[in-house]
Amino acid sequence: MKKILVTGGAGFIGSHLCERLLNEGNEVVCLDNYFTGSKQNIIHLLNNPYFELVRHDVTMPFFIEVDQIYNLACPASPIHYQHNAIKTIKTSVLGAINMLGLAKRIHATILQASTSEVYGDPEIHPQPESYWGHVNPIGVRSCYDEGKRCAESLFVNYNKQNGVKTKIIRIFNTYGPRMHPNDGRVVSNFIVQALQNKDLTIYGDGSQTRSFQYVDDLVEAMYLVMNTGDDFTGPVNTGNPGEFTILELAEKVIKMTKSSSKLVNLPLPQDDPIQRKPDITLARKKLGWEPKISLDEGLEKTISYFRNQLGK
């Protein structure tokens, strides 16, 4: 049994990770300030004697004795991370500094949940870990993109300079149960709109592409990265290389929900990436990992979750 700290543990991805770590027989401390996380996401874990919930903001130091730290704390959808851009940057940068300082003191292994947003609007397709990215440092998305890029730099340098055992994963679009219904991300947007028979809002002409990774596949990758030898620090892409246009996704959701929704086009937001697809060669080679859940299978589970949430 390991004692494991998960920051952002009451969030969409964090709650699934906490569940997995408990199922593996570990003791889990979940840290969250509930900006985008919710007690509802982890309420089913509260009776587990090996689960502990702490309300805390990672921009402030935190002291605990643990074996491993998963640093997930940070709003990940544009609506939420642009709501308070300065706070978003502080969460990524000060959160990384505080958690790395903790890991250094207690000799814990620490994993940073980075993002495909470090690649910005990429000029290389698909994106390998060696690509440095194409990011607008003063654009509306920069509070998240640059915050995560700075956090990666901190992780690399704490590893080199202080010998902290660090891991970095770059997470591509992830979806599944417990997504925030109003988080503005395309999968939850489309499903909620379709279940309510409202127009599906497509930004731009819908020809931009994304890859969609089901949350269970991501959690498996995180677990493997954390528990692979200390010599493998990453960064490593975790995403589903299946590539779909936004229009294809919209049509698929309408069909699967049997919705009467129509498609409506709105202007493309500033710096919105035209294409995004991970090169997962490294994950296959180093972790023996690749996603197992197809888009149709994952969408079925996610639609079922939102049906229950919306009473549809």
Rosetta silent file (secondary structure, phi, psi, omega in degrees, C-alpha in Angstrom):
SEQUENCE: MKKILVTGGAGFIGSHLCERLLNEGNEVVCLDNYFTGSKQNIIHLLNNPYFELVRHDVTMPFFIEVDQIYNLACPASPIHYQHNAIKTIKTSVLGAINMLGLAKRIHATILQASTSEVYGDPEIHPQPESYWGHVNPIGVRSCYDEGKRCAESLFVNYNKQNGVKTKIIRIFNTYGPRMHPNDGRVVSNFIVQALQNKDLTIYGDGSQTRSFQYVDDLVEAMYLVMNTGDDFTGPVNTGNPGEFTILELAEKVIKMTKSSSKLVNLPLPQDDPIQRKPDITLARKKLGWEPKISLDEGLEKTISYFRNQLGK
SCORE:     score description
SCORE:     0.000 S_00000001
   1 L     0.000  127.548  174.086    0.000    0.000    0.000 S_00000001
   2 L  -104.914  154.134  171.665    1.293    3.444   -0.991 S_00000001
   3 E  -100.268  124.189 -170.047    0.074    6.771    0.345 S_00000001
   4 E  -128.371  133.066  175.934   -0.746    8.955   -2.649 S_00000001
   5 E  -100.276  129.808  175.726   -1.683   12.637   -2.969 S_00000001
   6 E  -120.322  108.991  175.282   -3.911   13.680   -5.891 S_00000001
   7 E   -82.724  141.908 -172.685   -4.272   17.443   -6.386 S_00000001
   8 L    72.286   26.098 -171.958   -7.442   18.324   -8.266 S_00000001
   9 L   -71.499  -14.910  178.115   -8.749   14.956   -7.087 S_00000001
  10 L   -96.533    7.159  178.297  -12.415   15.992   -7.047 S_00000001
  11 L   -83.345 -178.286 -179.308  -12.289   17.005  -10.704 S_00000001
  12 H   -55.301  -59.005 -178.217  -13.379   15.044  -13.754 S_00000001
  13 H   -75.025  -42.342 -176.890  -10.093   13.200  -14.346 S_00000001
  14 H   -57.928  -38.591 -178.778   -8.891   13.351  -10.727 S_00000001
  15 H   -66.555  -38.071  176.974  -11.956   11.543   -9.381 S_00000001
  16 H   -67.093  -37.314  178.456  -11.451    8.648  -11.804 S_00000001
  17 H   -66.287  -45.504  178.138   -7.766    8.506  -10.819 S_00000001
  18 H   -55.644  -44.605  179.860   -8.595    8.450   -7.076 S_00000001
  19 H   -59.146  -47.362 -178.979  -10.991    5.573   -7.719 S_00000001
  20 H   -62.645  -44.078 -177.864   -8.360    3.602   -9.636 S_00000001
  21 H   -65.682  -37.609  175.735   -5.666    4.161   -6.981 S_00000001
  22 H   -65.777  -41.411  178.938   -8.006    3.001   -4.206 S_00000001
  23 H   -63.453  -25.592  178.102   -8.920   -0.089   -6.253 S_00000001
  24 L   -83.105   -0.294  175.813   -5.189   -0.874   -6.494 S_00000001
  25 L    91.243   23.977 -179.233   -5.076   -0.986   -2.659 S_00000001
  26 L  -101.128  164.818  170.645   -3.544    2.422   -1.935 S_00000001
  27 E   -95.512  130.022 -172.640   -4.319    5.148    0.573 S_00000001
  28 E  -122.452  130.005  171.750   -5.406    8.307   -1.262 S_00000001
  29 E  -109.560  119.515 -177.261   -5.474   11.929   -0.111 S_00000001
  30 E  -101.632  123.724 -178.912   -7.574   14.083   -2.447 S_00000001
  31 E  -112.106  128.378  179.361   -6.820   17.818   -2.500 S_00000001
  32 E  -158.708  146.783  175.449   -9.252   20.230   -4.197 S_00000001
  33 L  -103.723    1.921  175.761  -10.510   23.813   -3.874 S_00000001
  34 L    64.730   26.858  174.434  -13.746   23.004   -5.788 S_00000001
  35 L   -68.288  -50.506  173.436  -13.331   25.699   -8.441 S_00000001
  36 L  -118.325  -15.429  175.879  -14.189   23.157  -11.140 S_00000001
  37 L   -75.874  170.445 -177.552  -14.108   19.985   -9.013 S_00000001
  38 L  -149.633  140.109  175.519  -17.141   18.768   -7.101 S_00000001
  39 H   -59.767  -29.572 -179.942  -17.804   16.699   -3.999 S_00000001
  40 H   -57.275  -33.320 -178.111  -20.420   14.909   -6.097 S_00000001
  41 H   -67.824  -26.033 -175.504  -17.575   13.373   -8.154 S_00000001
  42 H  -122.988   11.280 -176.190  -16.014   11.653   -5.133 S_00000001
  43 H   -60.868  -32.052 -179.709  -18.989   11.273   -2.785 S_00000001
  44 H   -71.863  -10.123 -179.773  -19.056    7.517   -3.428 S_00000001
  45 H   -98.255  -11.260 -170.576  -15.467    7.297   -2.087 S_00000001
  46 L   -65.157  -24.437  178.720  -16.047    9.117    1.212 S_00000001
  47 L   -84.007   -6.727  178.858  -16.944    5.959    3.153 S_00000001
  48 L   -75.791  121.153 -176.782  -13.680    4.288    2.134 S_00000001
  49 L   -63.816  -15.274 -179.205  -11.386    4.368    5.229 S_00000001
  50 L   -98.587   10.227  179.733   -8.351    4.765    2.944 S_00000001
  51 E  -115.417  132.581 -179.243   -9.707    7.908    1.248 S_00000001
  52 E  -130.805  134.196 -178.357   -9.207   11.379    2.696 S_00000001
  53 E  -113.028  127.475 -179.822  -10.600   14.638    1.305 S_00000001
  54 E  -127.295  127.667  175.376   -8.907   17.984    1.999 S_00000001
  55 E   -84.346  115.314 -175.511  -10.157   21.381    0.835 S_00000001
  56 L  -160.577  148.422  177.950   -7.024   23.261   -0.201 S_00000001
  57 L  -104.899  125.957 -174.350   -5.710   25.518   -2.963 S_00000001
  58 L   -68.968   -9.580  175.265   -2.355   24.432   -4.441 S_00000001
  59 L   -71.514  -11.203  174.825   -1.220   28.041   -4.802 S_00000001
  60 L  -107.601  143.512  179.510   -0.623   27.788   -1.042 S_00000001
  61 L   -57.448  152.345  178.701    1.988   25.369    0.397 S_00000001
  62 L  -138.865  140.330 -175.453    0.741   22.029    1.709 S_00000001
  63 L  -122.486  127.928 -178.227    2.528   19.644    4.061 S_00000001
  64 L  -164.982  160.664  174.467    1.998   15.885    4.165 S_00000001
  65 L  -107.688  114.368  177.403    3.962   12.619    4.068 S_00000001
  66 L  -140.872  168.419  178.731    3.211   10.584    0.923 S_00000001
  67 L   -93.332  -33.041 -176.370    4.985    8.248   -1.512 S_00000001
  68 E  -140.168  149.789  176.037    3.586    9.667   -4.761 S_00000001
  69 E  -129.951  126.840  170.194    1.981   12.914   -5.943 S_00000001
  70 E  -105.454  115.372 -176.728   -0.242   13.321   -9.000 S_00000001
  71 E   -98.208   95.035 -177.735   -0.483   17.064   -9.753 S_00000001
  72 L  -108.798   -6.383 -170.819   -3.744   17.583  -11.656 S_00000001
  73 L   -65.606  114.184  172.886   -4.979   20.826  -10.078 S_00000001
  74 L   168.396  131.714  175.042   -5.890   23.380  -12.764 S_00000001
  75 L   -61.978  139.645 -171.963   -9.083   24.227  -14.661 S_00000001
  76 L  -115.129   -7.428  179.629   -8.772   22.645  -18.117 S_00000001
  77 L  -102.246  144.934 -176.465  -11.629   24.058  -20.191 S_00000001
  78 H   -53.303  -40.966  179.687  -11.344   27.479  -21.899 S_00000001
  79 H   -57.674  -44.647 -176.704  -14.516   28.818  -20.212 S_00000001
  80 H   -78.447  -41.824 -175.390  -13.113   28.028  -16.766 S_00000001
  81 H   -76.994  -20.688  176.342   -9.445   28.835  -17.273 S_00000001
  82 H   -87.103  -11.833 -179.964  -10.200   32.173  -18.979 S_00000001
  83 H   -59.866  -39.326  177.340  -12.632   33.158  -16.186 S_00000001
  84 L  -143.601   85.448 -171.147   -9.675   34.222  -14.027 S_00000001
  85 H   -60.195  -40.067 -178.619   -6.551   34.113  -16.173 S_00000001
  86 H   -64.961  -42.745  178.449   -4.158   35.236  -13.427 S_00000001
  87 H   -62.537  -37.184  179.160   -5.463   32.568  -11.048 S_00000001
  88 H   -62.485  -45.995  178.887   -5.029   29.955  -13.805 S_00000001
  89 H   -63.411  -43.136  179.117   -1.361   30.881  -14.287 S_00000001
  90 H   -60.689  -40.794 -179.224   -0.819   30.904  -10.510 S_00000001
  91 H   -62.283  -44.353  179.857   -2.404   27.453  -10.198 S_00000001
  92 H   -67.596  -46.942 -170.864   -0.074   26.001  -12.858 S_00000001
  93 H   -83.738  -56.005  179.601    3.122   27.762  -11.769 S_00000001
  94 H   -66.404  -35.951  176.887    2.791   28.222   -7.980 S_00000001
  95 H   -59.907  -44.113  178.094    0.991   24.861   -7.767 S_00000001
  96 H   -64.206  -44.106 -179.785    3.947   23.183   -9.496 S_00000001
  97 H   -61.334  -45.378 -178.770    6.469   24.992   -7.265 S_00000001
  98 H   -65.143  -42.937 -178.147    4.596   24.036   -4.084 S_00000001
  99 H   -73.614  -35.050  175.947    4.119   20.400   -5.064 S_00000001
 100 H   -67.427  -39.221  176.504    7.697   20.023   -6.334 S_00000001
 101 H   -61.810  -41.458  176.824    8.971   21.533   -3.079 S_00000001
 102 H   -62.366  -47.946 -179.717    6.871   19.006   -1.166 S_00000001
 103 H   -59.802  -39.073  179.222    8.156   16.126   -3.330 S_00000001
 104 H   -63.078  -44.783 -177.434   11.737   17.295   -2.776 S_00000001
 105 H   -66.217  -39.642 -171.901   11.332   17.396    1.025 S_00000001
 106 H  -103.792    4.516  178.382    9.638   14.015    1.376 S_00000001
 107 L    58.629   42.289  177.172   11.432   12.199   -1.514 S_00000001
 108 L   -94.459  154.681  170.356    8.153   11.427   -3.316 S_00000001
 109 E   -83.934  136.664 -176.671    7.747   10.726   -7.031 S_00000001
 110 E  -128.164  134.182 -179.985    5.616   13.438   -8.649 S_00000001
 111 E  -112.624  130.547  176.718    3.663   13.385  -11.915 S_00000001
 112 E   -99.020  123.133  173.005    2.620   16.554  -13.742 S_00000001
 113 E   -81.696   91.731  175.480   -0.607   16.441  -15.733 S_00000001
 114 E   -89.197 -163.706 -167.259    0.492   18.624  -18.633 S_00000001
 115 E  -149.810  156.177  173.254   -1.496   19.087  -21.809 S_00000001
 116 H   -65.995  -14.792  178.751   -1.502   18.946  -25.592 S_00000001
 117 H   -64.970  -15.992  175.383   -2.092   22.719  -25.347 S_00000001
 118 H   -65.028  -17.729  177.205    1.690   23.096  -24.958 S_00000001
 119 H   -85.559  -11.495  179.156    1.745   22.447  -28.727 S_00000001
 120 E    61.977 -140.586  174.774   -0.604   25.405  -29.337 S_00000001
 121 L   -92.572   93.507 -162.874   -1.979   25.564  -32.886 S_00000001
 122 L   -70.097  145.092  175.962    0.522   23.024  -34.227 S_00000001
 123 L  -100.523   -1.456  176.317    2.469   23.333  -37.462 S_00000001
 124 L  -121.649  137.840 -175.271    3.497   19.647  -37.256 S_00000001
 125 L  -142.876  129.701   -9.899    0.920   16.857  -37.524 S_00000001
 126 L   -68.975  174.230 -172.770    0.579   14.561  -35.649 S_00000001
 127 E   -95.071  116.845  172.327    2.433   16.066  -32.673 S_00000001
 128 L   -88.476  163.610 -179.364    5.450   14.171  -31.252 S_00000001
 129 L   -62.278  -23.071 -178.105    6.942   15.019  -27.841 S_00000001
 130 L   -75.547  -12.695 -178.657    9.981   16.532  -29.603 S_00000001
 131 L   -75.714  132.017 -174.691    7.821   19.312  -31.118 S_00000001
 132 L   -84.334  -13.568  175.511    8.268   22.635  -29.282 S_00000001
 133 L    95.893  169.444 -177.344    4.857   23.990  -30.156 S_00000001
 134 E  -140.852   82.696 -170.500    3.328   27.106  -31.733 S_00000001
 135 L  -115.555  138.004  173.817    1.783   29.111  -28.895 S_00000001
 136 L   -85.337  109.242 -173.298    0.663   32.739  -28.746 S_00000001
 137 L   -71.079  -11.622  179.670    2.196   33.944  -25.439 S_00000001
 138 L  -121.740   15.383  179.540   -0.211   36.913  -25.167 S_00000001
 139 L   -83.052  175.668 -176.306   -3.395   35.311  -26.540 S_00000001
 140 L   -67.287  -21.335 -179.521   -6.575   34.501  -24.619 S_00000001
 141 L   -93.107   -4.855 -170.029   -5.482   30.873  -24.164 S_00000001
 142 H   -66.545  -26.777  179.999   -1.958   31.727  -22.974 S_00000001
 143 H   -58.801  -34.317  178.914   -2.848   31.701  -19.263 S_00000001
 144 H   -87.402  -51.996 -176.717   -3.342   27.931  -19.595 S_00000001
 145 H   -57.309  -52.192 -175.977   -0.876   27.093  -22.401 S_00000001
 146 H   -73.881  -31.198  174.774    2.046   29.072  -20.982 S_00000001
 147 H   -60.232  -43.831  179.956    1.220   28.112  -17.387 S_00000001
 148 H   -70.983  -35.608  178.444    1.527   24.443  -18.323 S_00000001
 149 H   -66.115  -40.808  177.260    4.694   25.050  -20.372 S_00000001
 150 H   -64.309  -41.136  178.752    6.285   26.810  -17.383 S_00000001
 151 H   -60.602  -40.886  177.255    5.227   23.940  -15.099 S_00000001
 152 H   -60.122  -43.659  179.378    6.980   21.467  -17.433 S_00000001
 153 H   -60.720  -42.408  177.750   10.149   23.577  -17.230 S_00000001
 154 H   -60.961  -43.848 -179.617    9.946   23.572  -13.433 S_00000001
 155 H   -62.108  -45.362 -179.612    9.548   19.787  -13.373 S_00000001
 156 H   -61.398  -41.862 -175.717   12.536   19.242  -15.671 S_00000001
 157 H   -78.022  -31.336  172.374   14.734   21.562  -13.617 S_00000001
 158 H   -65.135  -32.317  177.639   13.703   20.176  -10.210 S_00000001
 159 H   -70.368  -48.773 -177.054   14.689   16.791  -11.624 S_00000001
 160 H   -69.299  -45.653 -170.950   18.058   17.955  -13.004 S_00000001
 161 H   -85.150  -36.606 -172.657   19.042   20.337  -10.207 S_00000001
 162 H  -116.401   -0.123  176.978   17.533   18.717   -7.120 S_00000001
 163 L    70.764   19.267  177.746   17.172   15.062   -8.113 S_00000001
 164 L   -70.030  136.517 -179.712   13.384   15.082   -7.631 S_00000001
 165 L   -79.954  102.458 -173.825   11.762   12.029   -9.243 S_00000001
 166 E  -114.575  155.505  175.756    9.486   13.679  -11.803 S_00000001
 167 E  -139.834  141.149  176.577    7.147   12.488  -14.557 S_00000001
 168 E  -128.836  126.797  170.763    5.364   14.562  -17.222 S_00000001
 169 E  -117.995  145.477  177.294    2.420   13.450  -19.331 S_00000001
 170 E  -109.596  109.542 -172.300    0.792   15.557  -22.049 S_00000001
 171 E   -89.404  125.572  173.420   -2.923   14.870  -22.056 S_00000001
 172 L   -90.953  169.432 -175.804   -4.905   15.205  -25.283 S_00000001
 173 L   -36.537  122.289 -178.810   -8.700   15.775  -25.404 S_00000001
 174 E  -125.773  142.041 -178.656  -10.269   13.511  -22.794 S_00000001
 175 E  -141.094  168.571  177.885  -13.960   12.870  -22.183 S_00000001
 176 L   150.625 -178.753  176.529  -16.192   10.636  -20.083 S_00000001
 177 L   -56.048  148.043  179.733  -18.567   10.574  -17.103 S_00000001
 178 L    80.549    5.685  168.636  -18.204   13.401  -14.553 S_00000001
 179 L   -60.453  146.892  176.581  -17.270   16.022  -17.146 S_00000001
 180 L   -70.038  127.217 -175.882  -18.677   19.367  -16.072 S_00000001
 181 L   -62.924  -24.545 -178.907  -21.892   19.895  -18.087 S_00000001
 182 L  -111.708   30.689 -173.955  -21.073   23.588  -18.627 S_00000001
 183 L   -86.290   -2.144  172.949  -17.336   23.340  -19.187 S_00000001
 184 L    79.118    2.747  178.839  -17.536   24.426  -22.820 S_00000001
 185 L   -85.540  153.456 -163.527  -15.633   21.446  -24.184 S_00000001
 186 H   -64.137  -39.672 -177.216  -16.922   19.977  -27.373 S_00000001
 187 H   -65.955  -50.459 -179.633  -17.989   16.474  -26.213 S_00000001
 188 H   -66.236  -39.998  176.348  -19.970   17.654  -23.183 S_00000001
 189 H   -53.127  -54.448 -175.158  -21.347   20.638  -25.150 S_00000001
 190 H   -63.399  -44.107 -177.061  -22.689   18.432  -27.932 S_00000001
 191 H   -65.283  -45.874 -179.386  -24.114   15.736  -25.653 S_00000001
 192 H   -63.612  -43.928  179.080  -25.907   18.195  -23.356 S_00000001
 193 H   -63.040  -42.975 -177.719  -27.277   20.171  -26.329 S_00000001
 194 H   -65.826  -42.452 -178.999  -28.384   16.987  -28.121 S_00000001
 195 H   -65.996  -24.686  178.598  -30.134   15.525  -25.062 S_00000001
 196 L   -97.029    5.329 -177.879  -32.060   18.795  -24.691 S_00000001
 197 L    55.371   33.329  175.650  -32.822   18.906  -28.465 S_00000001
 198 L   -93.579  163.018  176.786  -31.087   22.283  -28.662 S_00000001
 199 L   -60.075  139.008  174.302  -28.984   23.443  -31.615 S_00000001
 200 E   -86.548  121.572 -176.628  -25.453   22.024  -31.614 S_00000001
 201 E   -88.855  117.043  178.226  -23.028   24.953  -31.765 S_00000001
 202 E  -107.866  123.652  179.154  -20.094   24.365  -34.101 S_00000001
 203 E   -86.414  127.854 -173.091  -17.312   26.944  -33.994 S_00000001
 204 L    77.725 -155.456 -177.583  -15.980   27.647  -37.482 S_00000001
 205 L   -92.430    0.443  177.402  -17.009   25.338  -40.317 S_00000001
 206 L    84.102    4.609 -178.803  -16.478   22.153  -38.274 S_00000001
 207 L   -85.078  -12.073  178.433  -13.573   20.939  -40.430 S_00000001
 208 L   -65.286  148.022 -173.929  -11.059   21.328  -37.564 S_00000001
 209 E  -111.295  153.177  173.106   -9.980   17.971  -36.133 S_00000001
 210 E  -141.771  159.570  170.823   -9.554   16.561  -32.643 S_00000001
 211 E  -112.851  141.280 -172.697   -8.657   13.202  -31.147 S_00000001
 212 L  -120.939  119.899 -175.964  -10.856   11.996  -28.286 S_00000001
 213 E  -109.433  128.271  178.260   -9.524    9.839  -25.459 S_00000001
 214 E   -74.238  144.590 -169.699  -11.845    8.097  -22.996 S_00000001
 215 H   -59.290  -35.401 -179.491  -10.979    8.843  -19.366 S_00000001
 216 H   -63.883  -35.710  176.950  -10.274    5.207  -18.379 S_00000001
 217 H   -64.683  -41.970  178.633   -7.571    4.977  -21.049 S_00000001
 218 H   -62.910  -46.080 -178.455   -5.945    8.139  -19.700 S_00000001
 219 H   -60.029  -39.652  176.627   -6.024    6.922  -16.075 S_00000001
 220 H   -60.552  -44.158  179.429   -4.320    3.693  -17.165 S_00000001
 221 H   -63.320  -43.103  179.493   -1.588    5.727  -18.887 S_00000001
 222 H   -60.562  -44.173 -179.894   -1.082    7.926  -15.815 S_00000001
 223 H   -61.670  -43.595 -179.676   -0.771    4.879  -13.591 S_00000001
 224 H   -65.593  -43.112  179.982    1.772    3.275  -15.949 S_00000001
 225 H   -61.279  -46.874 -178.956    3.867    6.468  -16.243 S_00000001
 226 H   -60.599  -37.030 -172.607    3.990    6.905  -12.463 S_00000001
 227 L  -102.928   14.039  170.220    5.007    3.293  -11.869 S_00000001
 228 L   -89.721  152.637 -172.954    7.574    2.972  -14.675 S_00000001
 229 L   -46.473  154.141 -176.513   11.235    3.267  -13.549 S_00000001
 230 L   -59.291  -22.056 -177.505   12.639    6.614  -12.351 S_00000001
 231 L   -71.574  -19.141  178.672   14.767    6.909  -15.507 S_00000001
 232 L   -96.269  104.072 -176.345   11.603    7.527  -17.590 S_00000001
 233 L  -104.290  -14.009 -175.216   10.551   11.103  -16.855 S_00000001
 234 L    83.680 -163.072    4.521    8.697   11.972  -20.053 S_00000001
 235 L   -69.718  153.200  177.629    7.139   14.069  -21.369 S_00000001
 236 E  -135.683  133.192  177.850    4.923   11.460  -22.980 S_00000001
 237 E   -71.914  135.840  170.051    1.774   12.010  -25.036 S_00000001
 238 E  -128.091  110.554 -178.638   -1.392   10.288  -23.843 S_00000001
 239 L  -168.189  173.285  178.626   -4.244   10.536  -26.297 S_00000001
 240 L  -100.571  119.129 -176.488   -6.235    8.621  -28.871 S_00000001
 241 L   -71.950   -3.859  172.876   -4.706    8.903  -32.356 S_00000001
 242 L   -63.839  128.547 -173.744   -8.136    8.425  -33.960 S_00000001
 243 E  -115.305  129.383 -178.129   -8.823   11.782  -35.649 S_00000001
 244 E  -131.915  145.878  171.687  -12.319   13.188  -36.246 S_00000001
 245 E   -76.545  158.083  178.674  -13.632   16.494  -37.529 S_00000001
 246 H   -62.336  -35.012  177.687  -15.878   18.456  -35.184 S_00000001
 247 H   -62.972  -43.358  177.862  -18.660   18.024  -37.765 S_00000001
 248 H   -60.655  -42.523  179.509  -18.260   14.216  -37.666 S_00000001
 249 H   -62.746  -44.798 -179.147  -18.476   14.268  -33.864 S_00000001
 250 H   -59.458  -45.967 -178.523  -21.632   16.429  -33.941 S_00000001
 251 H   -65.601  -37.235  179.128  -23.366   14.109  -36.413 S_00000001
 252 H   -64.587  -44.810 -179.384  -22.345   11.047  -34.379 S_00000001
 253 H   -63.893  -43.112  178.606  -23.743   12.533  -31.133 S_00000001
 254 H   -59.892  -44.244 -179.407  -27.054   13.476  -32.800 S_00000001
 255 H   -64.797  -44.817 -175.561  -27.405    9.948  -34.184 S_00000001
 256 H   -71.454  -27.537  179.950  -26.509    8.216  -30.879 S_00000001
 257 H   -93.664   -5.761 -175.478  -28.859   10.393  -28.800 S_00000001
 258 L    54.582   43.298 -175.082  -31.648   10.215  -31.440 S_00000001
 259 L   -87.443  155.032  174.896  -31.833   13.985  -31.099 S_00000001
 260 L   -98.669   13.632 -178.508  -33.792   16.439  -33.254 S_00000001
 261 L   -61.899  149.364  173.076  -31.038   19.046  -32.822 S_00000001
 262 L  -106.738  163.756  178.015  -29.828   21.102  -35.786 S_00000001
 263 E   -96.506  133.386  179.274  -26.261   22.277  -36.433 S_00000001
 264 E  -127.671  133.913 -178.800  -25.477   25.990  -36.052 S_00000001
 265 E   -97.764  135.221  176.291  -22.147   27.614  -36.963 S_00000001
 266 E  -124.103  162.682 -179.248  -20.522   30.323  -34.817 S_00000001
 267 L   -61.024  147.192  179.218  -17.202   32.198  -35.308 S_00000001
 268 L   -72.333  131.111  178.356  -14.011   30.317  -34.435 S_00000001
 269 L   -64.799  158.421  179.384  -12.461   31.513  -31.125 S_00000001
 270 L   -59.805  135.609  174.828   -9.023   33.171  -31.172 S_00000001
 271 L    63.431   18.385  177.721   -6.054   30.759  -31.403 S_00000001
 272 L   -69.142  125.817 -176.385   -8.329   27.702  -31.602 S_00000001
 273 L   -63.467  140.316 -179.877   -6.177   24.864  -33.013 S_00000001
 274 L   -78.740  -36.395  177.961   -7.092   23.716  -36.529 S_00000001
 275 L  -144.579  149.987 -178.323   -5.885   20.165  -35.956 S_00000001
 276 L  -153.273  120.615  179.987   -4.778   18.141  -32.964 S_00000001
 277 L  -156.946  129.817 -176.865   -3.658   14.526  -32.930 S_00000001
 278 E   -82.370  143.978  163.667   -1.071   12.793  -30.729 S_00000001
 279 L   -90.727  113.734 -175.226    1.881   10.767  -31.910 S_00000001
 280 L  -106.602   24.466  178.659    1.820    7.995  -29.272 S_00000001
 281 H   -54.772  -43.999 -177.137    4.898    6.074  -30.485 S_00000001
 282 H   -65.308  -43.298  179.880    6.733    6.793  -27.209 S_00000001
 283 H   -62.778  -39.545  178.313    3.822    5.627  -25.013 S_00000001
 284 H   -64.063  -43.501 -174.634    3.584    2.382  -27.000 S_00000001
 285 H   -72.397  -47.566 -172.241    7.338    1.794  -26.757 S_00000001
 286 H   -85.809  -31.396 -173.309    7.988    2.790  -23.117 S_00000001
 287 H  -113.702  -12.464 -172.811    4.685    1.874  -21.457 S_00000001
 288 L    64.549   28.967 -173.932    3.156   -0.715  -23.766 S_00000001
 289 L  -108.386  138.860  162.468    0.124    1.588  -23.706 S_00000001
 290 L  -153.846  154.248 -176.598   -2.412    2.533  -26.296 S_00000001
 291 L   -63.570  143.365 -177.482   -6.093    3.488  -25.935 S_00000001
 292 L  -110.026  -20.443 -172.264   -8.543    0.578  -25.929 S_00000001
 293 L   -98.412  121.776 -178.046  -11.943    2.289  -25.873 S_00000001
 294 L   -71.013  162.409  179.567  -13.395    3.379  -29.214 S_00000001
 295 H   -60.392  -42.467 -179.299  -15.145    6.722  -29.650 S_00000001
 296 H   -61.972  -44.491 -178.688  -18.546    5.024  -30.070 S_00000001
 297 H   -65.303  -44.456 -179.910  -18.114    2.944  -26.892 S_00000001
 298 H   -66.152  -40.034  178.982  -16.893    5.923  -24.864 S_00000001
 299 H   -63.727  -39.525  178.043  -19.657    8.193  -26.153 S_00000001
 300 H   -56.121  -47.041 -179.334  -22.298    5.623  -25.150 S_00000001
 301 H   -65.653  -38.549 -178.004  -21.022    5.661  -21.544 S_00000001
 302 H   -72.194  -40.635  177.031  -20.779    9.450  -21.492 S_00000001
 303 H   -62.056  -42.254  178.903  -24.249    9.957  -22.989 S_00000001
 304 H   -60.319  -42.224  178.327  -25.675    7.564  -20.399 S_00000001
 305 H   -60.458  -49.109 -177.882  -24.023    9.598  -17.611 S_00000001
 306 H   -69.435  -29.237  173.961  -25.443   12.897  -18.902 S_00000001
 307 H   -58.761  -46.751  179.265  -28.901   11.337  -19.383 S_00000001
 308 H   -64.107  -41.797 -179.056  -28.933   10.533  -15.663 S_00000001
 309 H   -63.179  -39.948 -174.883  -27.584   13.988  -14.761 S_00000001
 310 H   -93.569   -3.394 -177.634  -30.187   15.808  -16.859 S_00000001
 311 L    66.073   35.237 -179.312  -33.043   13.429  -16.089 S_00000001
 312 L  -104.602    0.000    0.000  -33.410   12.603  -19.784 S_00000001
